[in-house]
Amino acid sequence: METQSTRLHYIDWLRVLAFTLLFVFHAWRPFDHFGWHIKNAVQSNFFDYLTLFVHGWRMDLIFLVSGVGTWFAMHSRKSLFLSDRLKRLIVPFIFGIILIIPPQKYLEGISFHGYEGSFFDFLKDWPGIAFSNNFGASVLLWFGHLGAHIYYLPYLFVMTIPVVFLYKWLKKVNFSITWLNKVILTPWGLFLLVVPMLVSRYALKPLFPFYTDWADFFTYLWMFVYGFVFIRNPKFVDLVKRQMWLFLNLGILGSVLLLYFVSASPENMQLNSNPGYSLIHLYLSFLAVMISFSWVMFFVALSAKRLNFKHPVLLSFNNAILPVYILHQTLIIVFGYYVIKWNMAIGLKFAIIATVAISTSIIMYLFIKKVNVLRVLFGMKRVGGTDGYQSIKK
């Protein structure tokens, strides 16, 4: 077992890379054929395939890393943990839906819903527009509707509540000798972790087909729990590293099979996104969870092998992630709304949007981190406290 002072630097790097990919992912969304806030006049099949491929595991990776961080945050903050989560997750979410998200919705309204007023008119109309949707008691859909991309923040808070009790139980038992751990740490035992994901997706997707509803929540929740429980265990990580190439091959095979199926016809795409209970749905659910699990485990193995080192910029990068995450999509949409009107190649438009939006997010973060009020609103701790995200330690 590693000592308490040993840093899990590869988790820090994995977190940075996972969110960086998310930022770039959103920058190419104007150019695929799937629904989004703004759209280029011409879309690209290349970006369609890229979206389908990356969407299969991007948030699973983020929630796994979030699970690891949650364990260590609970361990260090103890009784202050839940109040910290409220400050770090719910405060920026509420701030975001009031001031960060409306520009996205305004430009979406102009682009697709015939809105003709000014932005200030929209701000007056926004509460009525926002609550005109009939999601009923589906709290998770409200998170996505009101918060757009920052739905992740309340999602993470909701996931944290049950694992508080899991944390208390794990602290009471010697988890390293339980039967579950013994089974998981066999060569093929890792794949038992796919079973709860498969059951959740198969059972819930026909009932809750929309993105960010309960089917997605429980699929992500399992990855969050696996990060919370297993990634701290060096034996688990060693086993994942030994099977790195197996995970890569399974990820490639699963992604190719899924892309081939959904690209064959619009009907197949519909079966994947809005299924009924059937053998095809079981097959697609199995593919989906194997894709997400295999790619996530591959990246865990790769980062544990290649990225377990300290670098002077690592802590700074991790501190910047949450503010840049909150800002980036609004800036992508605001800049992108004008860039997509330019007469130039799609690839160049994408490069301009990604570069300008992410650079502007970083510049804004450099200002935010100097002002205590803004630090709190963007989920950072006040100057004088422990700054931002700490390197995860064993």
C-alpha positions in Angstrom: 0.0 0.0 0.0 1.3 3.4 -0.9 2.0 5.9 1.9 -0.3 8.8 2.7 2.1 11.2 1.1 2.3 9.5 -2.2 0.5 11.6 -4.9 -1.7 10.0 -7.5 -0.5 12.5 -10.1 -2.0 10.4 -13.0 -5.5 11.1 -11.7 -4.7 14.8 -11.7 -3.5 14.6 -15.3 -6.5 12.5 -16.3 -8.8 15.1 -14.8 -7.1 17.8 -16.8 -7.2 15.8 -20.0 -10.8 14.7 -19.6 -12.1 18.2 -19.2 -9.8 19.5 -22.0 -11.4 17.0 -24.3 -14.8 18.1 -23.2 -14.0 21.7 -24.1 -12.8 20.7 -27.5 -15.8 18.4 -28.0 -18.2 21.3 -27.5 -16.2 23.4 -29.9 -16.9 21.0 -32.8 -20.6 20.6 -32.0 -21.8 23.3 -34.4 -20.5 21.2 -37.2 -22.1 17.8 -36.7 -25.7 16.9 -37.7 -27.0 16.4 -34.1 -29.1 19.0 -32.3 -27.1 21.7 -30.5 -27.5 25.4 -29.6 -26.0 26.8 -32.8 -25.3 25.2 -36.1 -23.1 25.9 -39.1 -25.0 26.1 -42.4 -23.2 22.9 -43.6 -22.4 19.9 -41.3 -19.7 17.3 -41.6 -20.0 13.5 -41.4 -16.5 13.4 -39.9 -17.7 15.4 -36.9 -20.8 13.1 -36.7 -18.5 10.1 -36.2 -16.3 12.0 -33.8 -19.2 13.0 -31.7 -20.7 9.5 -31.6 -17.3 8.1 -30.7 -16.3 10.5 -27.9 -19.8 10.8 -26.5 -19.7 7.1 -25.7 -17.2 7.6 -22.9 -16.3 11.3 -22.3 -18.6 11.9 -19.3 -18.0 8.4 -17.9 -14.3 9.3 -17.6 -15.1 12.6 -15.9 -17.4 10.9 -13.4 -14.9 8.2 -12.6 -12.2 10.8 -11.9 -14.8 12.8 -9.8 -15.4 9.7 -7.8 -11.8 9.4 -6.9 -11.6 13.1 -5.9 -14.8 12.7 -3.8 -13.3 10.0 -1.6 -10.3 12.1 -0.8 -12.4 15.2 -0.2 -14.5 13.2 2.2 -11.4 12.0 4.0 -9.9 15.4 4.3 -13.0 17.5 5.0 -14.9 15.1 7.2 -17.9 16.9 8.8 -17.5 19.9 6.5 -17.7 17.9 3.4 -21.4 18.4 2.5 -21.3 22.1 3.2 -18.2 22.3 1.0 -20.0 20.4 -1.8 -22.9 22.9 -1.6 -20.5 25.8 -1.9 -18.4 24.2 -4.7 -21.2 22.7 -6.8 -24.6 24.2 -6.1 -23.6 27.9 -5.7 -21.8 28.0 -9.1 -24.7 26.1 -10.6 -27.3 28.7 -9.4 -24.9 31.5 -10.4 -24.5 29.9 -13.8 -28.2 29.5 -14.7 -28.7 33.2 -13.7 -25.8 34.8 -15.6 -23.7 32.2 -17.6 -26.4 30.2 -19.4 -28.8 32.9 -20.7 -26.5 33.9 -23.6 -26.5 30.3 -24.8 -30.3 30.2 -24.7 -30.6 33.6 -26.3 -28.5 32.7 -29.3 -30.3 29.3 -29.5 -33.6 31.2 -29.5 -32.5 33.4 -32.4 -31.1 30.5 -34.3 -34.0 28.0 -34.0 -37.0 29.5 -32.3 -37.5 32.8 -34.1 -36.7 35.0 -31.1 -36.4 38.6 -32.3 -35.8 40.7 -29.2 -32.6 42.0 -27.8 -30.6 40.2 -25.2 -32.0 42.5 -22.5 -35.5 41.6 -23.7 -34.6 38.0 -23.5 -33.3 38.3 -19.9 -36.8 39.6 -19.0 -38.5 36.8 -20.9 -36.0 34.1 -19.8 -37.8 33.0 -16.5 -41.0 32.5 -18.4 -39.3 30.7 -21.2 -37.2 28.5 -18.9 -40.2 27.3 -16.9 -42.5 26.8 -19.8 -41.2 23.3 -20.4 -43.2 20.5 -18.9 -40.6 18.2 -17.3 -42.8 17.5 -14.3 -41.0 15.8 -11.5 -38.0 14.9 -13.6 -35.4 16.9 -11.6 -32.5 15.7 -13.8 -34.0 17.0 -17.0 -34.5 20.4 -15.2 -30.8 20.3 -14.4 -30.0 19.9 -18.1 -32.6 22.4 -19.3 -31.8 25.2 -16.9 -28.0 24.5 -16.6 -27.1 23.3 -20.1 -23.6 21.9 -19.9 -23.2 22.7 -16.1 -25.8 20.0 -15.3 -22.7 18.1 -14.2 -22.5 20.2 -11.0 -25.9 19.2 -9.4 -25.5 15.7 -10.9 -22.3 15.4 -8.9 -23.9 16.7 -5.8 -26.8 14.2 -6.0 -24.3 11.3 -6.6 -22.4 12.4 -3.5 -25.3 11.9 -1.1 -25.5 8.1 -1.3 -21.8 7.6 -1.3 -21.6 9.5 2.0 -23.2 6.4 3.5 -21.0 4.1 1.4 -17.9 6.0 2.7 -19.0 5.4 6.3 -19.5 1.7 5.6 -16.1 1.3 3.8 -14.3 3.0 6.7 -15.8 0.4 9.1 -14.8 -2.7 7.1 -11.5 -3.9 5.7 -12.6 -3.7 2.0 -9.4 -5.3 0.8 -10.5 -8.7 2.2 -14.1 -8.6 1.2 -15.3 -11.2 -1.3 -16.2 -8.5 -3.8 -12.7 -7.2 -3.9 -11.3 -10.7 -4.3 -13.6 -11.4 -7.3 -12.9 -8.0 -8.9 -9.2 -8.5 -8.6 -9.2 -11.6 -10.8 -8.2 -11.2 -14.5 -11.8 -11.3 -15.8 -13.5 -10.1 -12.6 -13.1 -6.5 -13.7 -15.8 -7.1 -16.3 -18.3 -7.8 -13.5 -18.4 -4.1 -13.1 -20.0 -3.8 -16.5 -23.1 -5.8 -15.3 -24.7 -3.0 -13.1 -24.1 -0.5 -15.9 -25.8 -2.9 -18.4 -28.8 -3.5 -16.2 -29.3 0.2 -15.6 -29.1 1.1 -19.2 -31.3 -1.7 -20.5 -34.0 -1.2 -17.8 -34.1 2.6 -17.8 -33.3 3.8 -21.3 -36.7 3.0 -22.8 -38.4 4.7 -19.9 -36.0 7.7 -19.7 -34.5 8.2 -23.2 -33.6 11.8 -23.0 -30.0 12.8 -22.4 -29.2 13.6 -18.7 -32.3 11.7 -17.5 -32.3 8.8 -15.1 -30.8 6.2 -17.6 -27.7 8.4 -18.1 -27.6 9.3 -14.4 -27.3 5.7 -13.2 -24.8 4.7 -15.9 -22.6 7.6 -14.8 -23.3 6.9 -11.2 -21.7 3.4 -11.5 -18.5 5.0 -12.9 -18.5 7.5 -10.1 -18.8 4.7 -7.5 -16.0 2.7 -9.2 -13.8 5.7 -9.0 -14.8 6.3 -5.4 -14.2 2.7 -4.3 -11.6 1.0 -6.5 -9.1 3.4 -8.1 -7.4 4.1 -4.7 -6.5 0.4 -4.6 -3.0 -0.2 -6.1 -3.9 -3.8 -6.9 -6.9 -2.8 -8.8 -4.9 -0.2 -10.8 -2.1 -2.8 -11.4 -4.7 -5.2 -12.9 -6.1 -2.4 -15.1 -2.6 -1.6 -16.3 -1.9 -5.3 -17.2 -5.0 -5.4 -19.3 -4.5 -2.0 -21.0 -4.2 -3.4 -24.5 -7.3 -5.7 -24.0 -9.3 -2.6 -23.0 -8.0 -0.7 -26.0 -9.0 -3.5 -28.4 -12.4 -3.9 -26.8 -13.0 -0.2 -27.0 -12.0 0.0 -30.7 -14.1 -3.0 -31.6 -17.2 -1.8 -29.7 -16.9 1.7 -31.1 -16.6 0.4 -34.7 -19.6 -1.9 -34.3 -21.7 0.9 -32.8 -20.7 3.4 -35.4 -21.4 0.9 -38.2 -24.9 0.1 -36.8 -26.1 3.6 -36.1 -24.7 5.0 -39.4 -26.5 2.3 -41.5 -29.9 4.1 -41.3 -31.9 6.8 -39.4 -34.0 4.0 -37.9 -30.9 2.5 -36.3 -29.9 5.8 -34.9 -33.4 6.1 -33.4 -33.2 2.6 -31.9 -30.0 3.6 -30.2 -31.2 6.9 -28.7 -34.9 6.1 -28.1 -35.2 2.3 -27.8 -37.9 -0.1 -26.7 -37.3 -3.3 -24.9 -35.9 -5.8 -27.4 -32.9 -7.9 -28.2 -31.5 -5.1 -30.3 -31.8 -2.8 -27.3 -30.0 -5.4 -25.2 -27.2 -5.6 -27.9 -26.9 -1.8 -28.1 -26.9 -1.5 -24.4 -24.1 -4.1 -24.1 -22.1 -2.3 -26.7 -22.6 1.1 -25.1 -21.5 0.0 -21.6 -18.6 -2.0 -22.9 -17.4 1.0 -24.9 -17.6 3.3 -22.0 -16.0 0.9 -19.5 -13.2 -0.2 -21.9 -12.2 3.3 -23.0 -12.3 4.6 -19.4 -10.2 1.7 -18.1 -7.8 2.1 -21.0 -7.2 5.8 -20.2 -6.8 5.0 -16.5 -4.1 2.4 -17.4 -2.4 4.7 -19.9 -2.3 7.6 -17.5 -1.1 5.4 -14.6 1.7 4.1 -16.7 2.8 7.3 -18.5 1.5 10.3 -16.5 2.2 9.5 -12.8 4.6 12.4 -12.4 4.5 15.9 -10.8 4.8 19.1 -12.9 4.8 22.7 -11.8 1.7 23.5 -13.9 -0.4 20.5 -12.7 -1.9 22.2 -9.7 -2.6 25.4 -11.6 -4.3 23.4 -14.4 -6.5 21.6 -11.9 -7.4 24.8 -10.1 -8.5 26.4 -13.4 -10.7 23.5 -14.5 -14.0 24.4 -12.7 -14.1 28.1 -13.7 -13.0 27.3 -17.3 -15.6 24.5 -17.4 -18.4 26.8 -16.3 -17.4 29.5 -18.8 -16.2 27.6 -21.9 -19.5 26.6 -23.6 -21.1 30.0 -23.4 -18.0 31.5 -25.0 -18.0 28.8 -27.6 -21.6 29.6 -28.5 -21.1 33.4 -28.4 -18.0 33.4 -30.6 -19.2 30.5 -32.7 -22.5 32.3 -33.5 -20.5 34.8 -35.5 -17.7 32.5 -36.7 -20.1 30.0 -38.4 -21.3 32.8 -40.6 -17.8 33.3 -42.1 -17.0 31.9 -45.5 -14.2 29.4 -44.7 -13.6 25.7 -44.3 -15.3 23.9 -41.4 -12.0 22.7 -40.0 -10.7 26.3 -39.8 -13.9 27.6 -38.2 -13.6 24.8 -35.5 -10.0 25.7 -34.8 -10.8 29.4 -34.4 -13.8 28.7 -32.1 -11.8 26.3 -29.9 -8.7 28.5 -29.7 -10.5 31.8 -29.0 -13.2 30.4 -26.6 -10.8 28.3 -24.5 -8.1 31.1 -24.4 -10.7 33.6 -23.3 -12.0 31.2 -20.6 -8.4 31.0 -19.3 -7.9 34.7 -19.3 -11.2 35.2 -17.5 -10.1 32.6 -14.9 -6.9 34.6 -14.3 -9.1 37.5 -13.3 -11.6 35.4 -11.4 -9.0 33.9 -9.1 -7.9 37.3 -7.9 -11.4 38.3 -6.6 -12.9 36.5 -3.6 -16.5 37.0 -4.6 -15.9 35.6 -8.0 -13.9 32.7 -6.6 -16.9 31.7 -4.5 -19.4 32.1 -7.4 -17.2 29.9 -9.6 -16.8 27.1 -7.0 -13.3 28.1 -5.8 -12.2 28.6 -2.2 -11.5 32.1 -0.9 -7.9 33.3 -1.0 -6.3 32.3 2.3 -8.0 28.8 2.2 -6.7 25.7 0.5 -6.8 26.7 -3.2 -8.9 24.7 -5.5 -8.3 21.1 -6.4 -5.6 19.4 -4.4 -3.4 16.7 -5.9 -5.0 13.4 -5.0 -3.1 11.5 -2.4 -3.1 7.9 -1.2 
